Amino acid sequence: MKRDRIGKWRQFLAAILANLSAFCVGTMLGWTSPMQPLLESDPPPVGSIPMTREEISWIGSINFIGAIAGTFIWGRISDRIGRKTTALIVGLPFAFGWTIILFSWNHVMLYIGRVVIGLGCSGAIINTPMYVTEIAEDSIRGSLGSFLMMSINTGCLFCYIIGSFTSFHTLTTICLSIPIIYIASFAWFPESPVFLYTKGLKEKAHNSLQWYRGGDPLQTEKELNLLEGRSKKKVGYRTLIQSRGTIKGLLIGFGFVFGQQFCGILAILTYTVTIFKESGSALTPHASAIIVGSLQLVSSLLSFALVDKAGRRILLGTSYAAMALALITLGVYFKFSIPYPWIPVTSLSLHVIAYSFGAGPVPFIVMAEIFPPQIRGLAMSVIQLLGTSLSFASVKLFPSLVLLLGQSGCFFFYGGCCLVLIFFTLLAVPETKGRTLQSIINRLNGDSGDETTDMVSGNNIVIMPKKELEPIK
């Protein structure tokens, strides 16, 4: 039991430090909201003339161009040199990007810095869930996987709070310090044992896994036995369409990233201050943003507590339903100019709470579970290529969409998308709670040759008949 506790604490600490890269993603998202009023002021902190609303929209969205570029390289780098090594490299674009922004003398430099930071963001989103999934025991895999969204939310709230009372250069300097701390602290952890095993480095895989399991030799041998038979052959894009399970996994992943962009979360986070300012809320824009960010973080903690107990599907379905209610309510508020200024704060709070306990963290957990480790990085890159492209479109076009449809029309549109996503969850998303990674992959492939599938109970692998399991659709 002592070794079990030591192992879990090591996994917990490794997941926390690995997700400092996700915290950096959060600072990128949250930085725009408090800095927008400063950049639009006269005199501005960068350049000689204030930025226009169109230029601000580029500040909020151009980072996704860097993220799109990153999707072509991070998965392959991760599959080739390892999850931990890639995680350390991911920290470099964040440090370089914030340095460029800190010393910017014109608006073009701001754009360049944001693009470089975006390159690191896609690396964090692609690589971190794979690393955490591969070091975690099956019984706590979902909880540790929820750290990704929790860290993003923490970074976002961090910028909301610090940015409300500091200058442009002070906030940027603080953001620059985070990736430096991340690289220095995470460098001491072992590489993913699953990655090492797929590369044929069995002794190193054994040592790594034994460290993450608190030195427990029995548990280490059990899990190494489950890794037997993993393919070491070279993989390419054609590999992604050569099995039924991988194709289903890609379609599920595409549905997830569609949901994450068309539920309106990125546009809301990027323009939180502006939305509250124009809504006539009784609270100041910065106070409203901090309240929303705080609730978002609290709901991430709720996801951490529930994802390995309630299951993935119920959290997703509940999340999409609550977001639909919040967005449609906002649409009605702006459509009919309802004289209750507490409605925007309440509705947006419900929206980010719902997103942060379901639609935000759960897709990253499931996507890291449904692909074999030898193609996991490549598959995640392909999915995130679509995701980052939609992210760019969502944030960049939000001001134009407001002009075209009005604020009410935008929120009705996003609310309708959330209703569609409820049916997607019911019809397509598998329940992966408590299942070993291999059993999940076998089920997606429709493997009926083996009459048993392994489940997890505490630290033990339990063999149960397939008929007792909820079928994966």
C-alpha angles and dihedrals in degrees: 000000000000091000090048091054092046091050094050092049090051091050090046093051093045091051092048094051094042088054092057081090087060088049086058089054088053092052089052091053096042098043095073097058100060093033095053095079090048094049090049093049128096115269097026123208090240125041128356101276131049118261119252124233088255091054091048089054088057091050089054096046111027091081087071089064087063089045091053090052089049093057089069093059114024098069093049092045090050093049091047107041103018143266097269096046091048090049090058092049090050089065093063099070090051092053094045094045095051090046090055091049092047092056097036117138098181141023094262090063090054090054092049092050092050092050091052091049089050089058089060093045094062090048091054093047094047102039106033098062090050093052093047093046092051097049097041128093112242092245093061101026094107094048093051090044090058089065089081095068092034089057093046090051092047091052091048093050090045090060093044091055101039092040092054093069107019135074128258093258095044094053092045092051091052091049089052092055094058099069090045090055089044095055093045095049101040097048092083098064125096123254120263108283091215092056092048091050094051088053091054094251094132098161093051090045090052093050093047094048092046090053092050089048094053094254094301105154095190095053090043092055092046092055094042089055089056089055093059115119097028110152119246096187121124113269132205139173091284088063089067092068100038098090135045093231095054092048090050089047092053092049091050090049092050089051091051096052091045088055094047093054101037096048085075098239099130094048090048094048094045095049101030095124093047094047092054093043092055095041094066092238115178089230123076114260093247092048091050092050092050091050091051092046092049093052089048091056093046091052089052087059088052090055090050090055098044109033095083092040109038095031136235101276098052092049091050096047093046091047095052092046093051092047091051090053092048095048095046089049089053090049091054091047094055094037096056099026092235109201097230109103092187091070097079093051092046095045096045090046090054090047097053092041091054093045094048098052096043127000093039107050104020098066091056090050094049095043091055090051103049102061131070111253095244092062099025095103094047093047093048090050093054091048093047091048087066091039096053092044089055090045091057092048093046096053099034096048097041095093090046091047089053090053092048101042102015122237091285092052091051093053092046089052094050091045091053090052090054090054090054090050091058089064091044090057094048095047106035116018118093123218106242099171112135096357124124116246093246093052090052092052092046092053094049088053090053091241107181098159093091114061093203135060128194121244131182127246113174105306096335130095108230123196113219132174114260092235089066092058126087104251118246110234 
